[in-house]
């Protein structure tokens, strides 16, 4: 998996603790969580655990958090 993004990239990953997909923005070697704003290091993820979007898409469900089931 690419570990460095020169431009912001929309991504999502599966949170096994919450049992749901979470959306955010990857930039440099970090991901900014769209749900809570926390910063995650890309090297915390295994290959293919992070899904990249080629174009910006609506990930409203992924960024609203667990209060919107």
MOPAC internal coordinates of N, CA, C and O (Angstrom, degrees):
PM7 1SCF
backbone

  N    0.0000 0     0.00 0     0.00 0    0    0    0
  C    1.4573 1     0.00 0     0.00 0    1    0    0
  C    1.5263 1   109.50 1     0.00 0    2    1    0
  O    1.2310 1   120.74 1   -37.78 1    3    2    1
  N    1.3204 1   116.19 1   142.22 1    3    2    1
  C    1.4527 1   121.36 1   176.35 1    5    3    2
  C    1.5308 1   108.81 1   -64.26 1    6    5    3
  O    1.2310 1   120.08 1   -51.61 1    7    6    5
  N    1.3028 1   117.46 1   128.39 1    7    6    5
  C    1.4636 1   121.66 1  -176.03 1    9    7    6
  C    1.5219 1   113.26 1  -103.94 1   10    9    7
  O    1.2310 1   119.80 1  -176.80 1   11   10    9
  N    1.3319 1   117.98 1     3.20 1   11   10    9
  C    1.4657 1   120.57 1  -178.04 1   13   11   10
  C    1.5185 1   109.74 1  -143.32 1   14   13   11
  O    1.2310 1   120.49 1   -50.89 1   15   14   13
  N    1.3058 1   116.67 1   129.11 1   15   14   13
  C    1.4634 1   122.26 1   179.19 1   17   15   14
  C    1.5277 1   108.87 1  -116.44 1   18   17   15
  O    1.2310 1   120.71 1   -59.91 1   19   18   17
  N    1.3203 1   116.24 1   120.09 1   19   18   17
  C    1.4577 1   120.67 1   178.90 1   21   19   18
  C    1.5213 1   111.75 1   -75.96 1   22   21   19
  O    1.2310 1   120.22 1   151.51 1   23   22   21
  N    1.3184 1   117.19 1   -28.49 1   23   22   21
  C    1.4608 1   122.08 1   176.07 1   25   23   22
  C    1.5320 1   107.83 1  -124.00 1   26   25   23
  O    1.2310 1   119.53 1   -28.30 1   27   26   25
  N    1.3279 1   118.50 1   151.70 1   27   26   25
  C    1.4646 1   119.72 1   179.24 1   29   27   26
  C    1.5244 1   111.49 1   -57.20 1   30   29   27
  O    1.2310 1   120.93 1   -40.32 1   31   30   29
  N    1.3278 1   115.82 1   139.68 1   31   30   29
  C    1.4623 1   122.54 1  -177.25 1   33   31   30
  C    1.5269 1   108.51 1  -132.51 1   34   33   31
  O    1.2310 1   120.92 1   -48.98 1   35   34   33
  N    1.3147 1   115.84 1   131.02 1   35   34   33
  C    1.4593 1   120.02 1   177.58 1   37   35   34
  C    1.5241 1   109.08 1   -75.78 1   38   37   35
  O    1.2310 1   120.89 1   -48.51 1   39   38   37
  N    1.3432 1   115.90 1   131.49 1   39   38   37
  C    1.4598 1   121.47 1  -177.16 1   41   39   38
  C    1.5285 1   109.94 1  -140.19 1   42   41   39
  O    1.2310 1   121.22 1   -12.26 1   43   42   41
  N    1.3289 1   115.27 1   167.74 1   43   42   41
  C    1.4598 1   120.53 1   167.97 1   45   43   42
  C    1.5194 1   108.07 1  -145.89 1   46   45   43
  O    1.2310 1   121.16 1   -23.85 1   47   46   45
  N    1.3167 1   115.39 1   156.15 1   47   46   45
  C    1.4504 1   121.94 1   179.95 1   49   47   46
  C    1.5201 1   108.39 1  -144.60 1   50   49   47
  O    1.2310 1   121.02 1   -21.19 1   51   50   49
  N    1.3267 1   115.65 1   158.81 1   51   50   49
  C    1.4622 1   119.99 1  -178.54 1   53   51   50
  C    1.5168 1   109.28 1   -93.13 1   54   53   51
  O    1.2310 1   121.18 1   -55.28 1   55   54   53
  N    1.3431 1   115.35 1   124.72 1   55   54   53
  C    1.4608 1   121.75 1   177.09 1   57   55   54
  C    1.5237 1   107.62 1   -94.03 1   58   57   55
  O    1.2310 1   120.44 1   -73.45 1   59   58   57
  N    1.3076 1   116.76 1   106.55 1   59   58   57
  C    1.4612 1   121.37 1  -177.11 1   61   59   58
  C    1.5257 1   112.00 1   -68.34 1   62   61   59
  O    1.2310 1   119.77 1   154.14 1   63   62   61
  N    1.3340 1   118.05 1   -25.86 1   63   62   61
  C    1.4703 1   121.00 1   178.25 1   65   63   62
  C    1.5265 1   111.60 1   -70.08 1   66   65   63
  O    1.2310 1   120.48 1   142.20 1   67   66   65
  N    1.3233 1   116.69 1   -37.80 1   67   66   65
  C    1.4692 1   121.72 1  -179.65 1   69   67   66
  C    1.5154 1   112.36 1   -97.08 1   70   69   67
  O    1.2310 1   120.36 1   170.49 1   71   70   69
  N    1.3325 1   116.92 1    -9.51 1   71   70   69
  C    1.4619 1   123.69 1  -179.64 1   73   71   70
  C    1.5243 1   111.95 1    58.13 1   74   73   71
  O    1.2310 1   120.91 1  -135.48 1   75   74   73
  N    1.3428 1   115.87 1    44.52 1   75   74   73
  C    1.4694 1   120.82 1   177.81 1   77   75   74
  C    1.5113 1   111.07 1  -155.99 1   78   77   75
  O    1.2310 1   121.25 1   -17.35 1   79   78   77
  N    1.3360 1   115.21 1   162.65 1   79   78   77
  C    1.4546 1   122.53 1   176.70 1   81   79   78
  C    1.5183 1   109.24 1   -78.62 1   82   81   79
  O    1.2310 1   120.43 1   -38.27 1   83   82   81
  N    1.3245 1   116.78 1   141.73 1   83   82   81
  C    1.4563 1   123.94 1   178.43 1   85   83   82
  C    1.5213 1   107.11 1  -123.61 1   86   85   83
  O    1.2310 1   120.49 1   -42.85 1   87   86   85
  N    1.3163 1   116.67 1   137.15 1   87   86   85
  C    1.4615 1   121.10 1   179.85 1   89   87   86
  C    1.5061 1   111.94 1  -107.24 1   90   89   87
  O    1.2310 1   121.11 1   -25.05 1   91   90   89
  N    1.3183 1   115.48 1   154.95 1   91   90   89
  C    1.4543 1   119.88 1   178.29 1   93   91   90
  C    1.5177 1   111.72 1  -171.51 1   94   93   91
  O    1.2310 1   121.37 1    14.42 1   95   94   93
  N    1.3248 1   114.99 1  -165.58 1   95   94   93
  C    1.4535 1   122.31 1  -177.29 1   97   95   94
  C    1.5214 1   108.89 1  -122.88 1   98   97   95
  O    1.2310 1   120.73 1   -54.69 1   99   98   97
  N    1.3261 1   116.20 1   125.31 1   99   98   97
  C    1.4609 1   121.39 1   174.74 1  101   99   98
  C    1.5247 1   108.30 1   -93.38 1  102  101   99
  O    1.2310 1   120.91 1   -45.14 1  103  102  101
  N    1.3325 1   115.86 1   134.86 1  103  102  101
  C    1.4640 1   121.18 1   177.60 1  105  103  102
  C    1.5285 1   107.53 1  -152.36 1  106  105  103
  O    1.2310 1   120.93 1   -46.36 1  107  106  105
  N    1.3112 1   115.82 1   133.64 1  107  106  105
  C    1.4663 1   123.12 1  -172.06 1  109  107  106
  C    1.5233 1   108.16 1    55.12 1  110  109  107
  O    1.2310 1   118.75 1    59.37 1  111  110  109
  N    1.3126 1   119.98 1  -120.63 1  111  110  109
  C    1.4597 1   120.33 1  -179.89 1  113  111  110
  C    1.5309 1   112.01 1  -115.26 1  114  113  111
  O    1.2310 1   121.14 1  -148.61 1  115  114  113
  N    1.3507 1   115.43 1    31.39 1  115  114  113
  C    1.4586 1   121.63 1  -179.71 1  117  115  114
  C    1.5251 1   111.10 1  -131.15 1  118  117  115
  O    1.2310 1   120.94 1   -18.15 1  119  118  117
  N    1.3137 1   115.81 1   161.85 1  119  118  117
  C    1.4548 1   122.95 1   169.45 1  121  119  118
  C    1.5214 1   107.24 1  -122.01 1  122  121  119
  O    1.2310 1   120.67 1   -49.21 1  123  122  121
  N    1.3251 1   116.32 1   130.79 1  123  122  121
  C    1.4585 1   121.71 1   173.69 1  125  123  122
  C    1.5198 1   106.89 1   -96.84 1  126  125  123
  O    1.2310 1   120.34 1   -61.13 1  127  126  125
  N    1.3171 1   116.96 1   118.87 1  127  126  125
  C    1.4552 1   122.25 1  -177.79 1  129  127  126
  C    1.5216 1   110.12 1   -68.18 1  130  129  127
  O    1.2310 1   120.25 1   -52.81 1  131  130  129
  N    1.3268 1   117.12 1   127.19 1  131  130  129
  C    1.4581 1   121.53 1   178.88 1  133  131  130
  C    1.5121 1   112.78 1   -73.80 1  134  133  131
  O    1.2310 1   119.93 1   162.33 1  135  134  133
  N    1.3065 1   117.73 1   -17.67 1  135  134  133
  C    1.4605 1   122.69 1  -177.86 1  137  135  134
  C    1.5297 1   111.64 1   -83.89 1  138  137  135
  O    1.2310 1   120.39 1   130.81 1  139  138  137
  N    1.3423 1   116.87 1   -49.19 1  139  138  137
  C    1.4666 1   119.75 1  -173.38 1  141  139  138
  C    1.5267 1   113.27 1  -120.72 1  142  141  139
  O    1.2310 1   120.02 1   168.83 1  143  142  141
  N    1.3437 1   117.56 1   -11.17 1  143  142  141
  C    1.4586 1   120.61 1   179.43 1  145  143  142
  C    1.5172 1   114.46 1    84.70 1  146  145  143
  O    1.2310 1   120.00 1  -178.13 1  147  146  145
  N    1.3200 1   117.61 1     1.87 1  147  146  145
  C    1.4600 1   118.60 1   179.49 1  149  147  146
  C    1.5277 1   109.80 1   -70.01 1  150  149  147
  O    1.2310 1   121.06 1   -20.75 1  151  150  149
  N    1.3104 1   115.58 1   159.25 1  151  150  149
  C    1.4581 1   121.86 1  -178.16 1  153  151  150
  C    1.5271 1   108.31 1  -109.42 1  154  153  151
  O    1.2310 1   121.05 1   -53.90 1  155  154  153
  N    1.3304 1   115.60 1   126.10 1  155  154  153
  C    1.4534 1   122.52 1  -179.51 1  157  155  154
  C    1.5175 1   109.01 1  -114.47 1  158  157  155
  O    1.2310 1   120.29 1   -35.62 1  159  158  157
  N    1.3073 1   117.06 1   144.38 1  159  158  157
  C    1.4655 1   120.45 1   176.73 1  161  159  158
  C    1.5246 1   109.11 1   -85.24 1  162  161  159
  O    1.2310 1   120.69 1   -45.14 1  163  162  161
  N    1.3252 1   116.29 1   134.86 1  163  162  161
  C    1.4602 1   120.38 1   179.03 1  165  163  162
  C    1.5199 1   112.71 1   -59.96 1  166  165  163
  O    1.2310 1   120.11 1   149.88 1  167  166  165
  N    1.3195 1   117.39 1   -30.12 1  167  166  165
  C    1.4626 1   118.59 1  -178.25 1  169  167  166
  C    1.5337 1   112.10 1   -71.88 1  170  169  167
  O    1.2310 1   119.43 1   175.03 1  171  170  169
  N    1.3511 1   118.69 1    -4.97 1  171  170  169
  C    1.4608 1   122.19 1   174.69 1  173  171  170
  C    1.5319 1   111.49 1   -76.69 1  174  173  171
  O    1.2310 1   120.35 1   165.94 1  175  174  173
  N    1.3308 1   116.94 1   -14.06 1  175  174  173
  C    1.4574 1   121.94 1  -176.62 1  177  175  174
  C    1.5176 1   110.86 1  -102.96 1  178  177  175
  O    1.2310 1   121.21 1   -34.34 1  179  178  177
  N    1.3131 1   115.28 1   145.66 1  179  178  177
  C    1.4557 1   120.92 1   173.97 1  181  179  178
  C    1.5336 1   108.78 1   -80.50 1  182  181  179
  O    1.2310 1   120.61 1   -14.65 1  183  182  181
  N    1.3118 1   116.44 1   165.35 1  183  182  181
  C    1.4606 1   121.01 1   178.01 1  185  183  182
  C    1.5277 1   109.86 1   -58.76 1  186  185  183
  O    1.2310 1   120.49 1   -42.48 1  187  186  185
  N    1.2949 1   116.66 1   137.52 1  187  186  185
  C    1.4665 1   125.93 1   178.28 1  189  187  186
  C    1.5320 1   114.20 1    71.13 1  190  189  187
  O    1.2310 1   119.14 1  -170.71 1  191  190  189
  N    1.3313 1   119.26 1     9.29 1  191  190  189
  C    1.4611 1   120.97 1   174.30 1  193  191  190
  C    1.5247 1   111.93 1   -82.29 1  194  193  191
  O    1.2310 1   120.59 1   161.53 1  195  194  193
  N    1.3305 1   116.47 1   -18.47 1  195  194  193
  C    1.4590 1   122.03 1  -179.60 1  197  195  194
  C    1.5269 1   108.01 1  -110.82 1  198  197  195
  O    1.2310 1   120.91 1   -52.55 1  199  198  197
  N    1.3383 1   115.87 1   127.45 1  199  198  197
  C    1.4626 1   121.34 1   178.30 1  201  199  198
  C    1.5210 1   108.26 1   -98.76 1  202  201  199
  O    1.2310 1   120.70 1   -53.61 1  203  202  201
  N    1.3248 1   116.27 1   126.39 1  203  202  201
  C    1.4623 1   122.37 1   178.31 1  205  203  202
  C    1.5244 1   109.60 1   -97.20 1  206  205  203
  O    1.2310 1   120.61 1   -36.64 1  207  206  205
  N    1.3152 1   116.43 1   143.36 1  207  206  205
  C    1.4569 1   121.69 1   173.44 1  209  207  206
  C    1.5202 1   108.72 1  -103.41 1  210  209  207
  O    1.2310 1   120.51 1   -46.42 1  211  210  209
  N    1.3182 1   116.62 1   133.58 1  211  210  209
  C    1.4607 1   120.65 1   177.16 1  213  211  210
  C    1.5205 1   111.63 1   -70.45 1  214  213  211
  O    1.2310 1   120.63 1   139.36 1  215  214  213
  N    1.3192 1   116.41 1   -40.64 1  215  214  213
  C    1.4678 1   122.22 1   176.96 1  217  215  214
  C    1.5183 1   108.18 1  -117.00 1  218  217  215
  O    1.2310 1   120.71 1   -20.71 1  219  218  217
  N    1.3318 1   116.25 1   159.29 1  219  218  217
  C    1.4589 1   120.08 1   177.80 1  221  219  218
  C    1.5274 1   108.51 1   -70.88 1  222  221  219
  O    1.2310 1   120.56 1   -48.06 1  223  222  221
  N    1.3244 1   116.54 1   131.94 1  223  222  221
  C    1.4540 1   122.49 1  -178.21 1  225  223  222
  C    1.5304 1   109.12 1  -129.76 1  226  225  223
  O    1.2310 1   120.99 1   -12.14 1  227  226  225
  N    1.3240 1   115.72 1   167.86 1  227  226  225
  C    1.4551 1   120.81 1   177.97 1  229  227  226
  C    1.5305 1   109.15 1   -79.72 1  230  229  227
  O    1.2310 1   120.10 1   -67.42 1  231  230  229
  N    1.3243 1   117.41 1   112.58 1  231  230  229
  C    1.4597 1   121.71 1   176.63 1  233  231  230
  C    1.5319 1   109.39 1  -116.63 1  234  233  231
  O    1.2310 1   121.31 1  -143.75 1  235  234  233
  N    1.3317 1   115.09 1    36.25 1  235  234  233
  C    1.4565 1   120.87 1  -177.24 1  237  235  234
  C    1.5253 1   112.34 1   -53.03 1  238  237  235
  O    1.2310 1   119.98 1   136.97 1  239  238  237
  N    1.3309 1   117.64 1   -43.03 1  239  238  237
  C    1.4590 1   120.23 1  -179.78 1  241  239  238
  C    1.5207 1   111.18 1   -60.71 1  242  241  239
  O    1.2310 1   119.77 1   140.60 1  243  242  241
  N    1.3205 1   118.04 1   -39.40 1  243  242  241
  C    1.4520 1   121.44 1  -177.57 1  245  243  242
  C    1.5312 1   113.25 1   -72.87 1  246  245  243
  O    1.2310 1   119.82 1   152.47 1  247  246  245
  N    1.3401 1   117.94 1   -27.53 1  247  246  245
  C    1.4563 1   118.69 1  -176.27 1  249  247  246
  C    1.5183 1   113.73 1   -98.05 1  250  249  247
  O    1.2310 1   119.80 1   173.12 1  251  250  249
  N    1.3178 1   117.99 1    -6.88 1  251  250  249
  C    1.4643 1   118.93 1  -179.03 1  253  251  250
  C    1.5068 1   113.41 1   -76.62 1  254  253  251
  O    1.2310 1   119.54 1   162.52 1  255  254  253
  N    1.3031 1   118.49 1   -17.48 1  255  254  253
  C    1.4526 1   121.22 1   178.42 1  257  255  254
  C    1.5102 1   112.65 1    88.81 1  258  257  255
  O    1.2310 1   120.59 1    -0.34 1  259  258  257
  N    1.3065 1   116.48 1   179.66 1  259  258  257
  C    1.4548 1   121.77 1  -172.95 1  261  259  258
  C    1.5232 1   114.28 1   -76.92 1  262  261  259
  O    1.2310 1   119.04 1   170.62 1  263  262  261
  N    1.3270 1   119.44 1    -9.38 1  263  262  261
  C    1.4642 1   121.72 1  -179.77 1  265  263  262
  C    1.5186 1   112.76 1   -75.03 1  266  265  263
  O    1.2310 1   119.87 1   172.66 1  267  266  265
  N    1.3275 1   117.86 1    -7.34 1  267  266  265
  C    1.4570 1   121.71 1  -175.65 1  269  267  266
  C    1.5262 1   112.06 1  -114.85 1  270  269  267
  O    1.2310 1   119.93 1  -133.08 1  271  270  269
  N    1.3139 1   117.74 1    46.92 1  271  270  269
  C    1.4636 1   119.83 1   179.98 1  273  271  270
  C    1.5037 1   112.54 1   -72.45 1  274  273  271
  O    1.2310 1   120.10 1   180.00 1  275  274  273

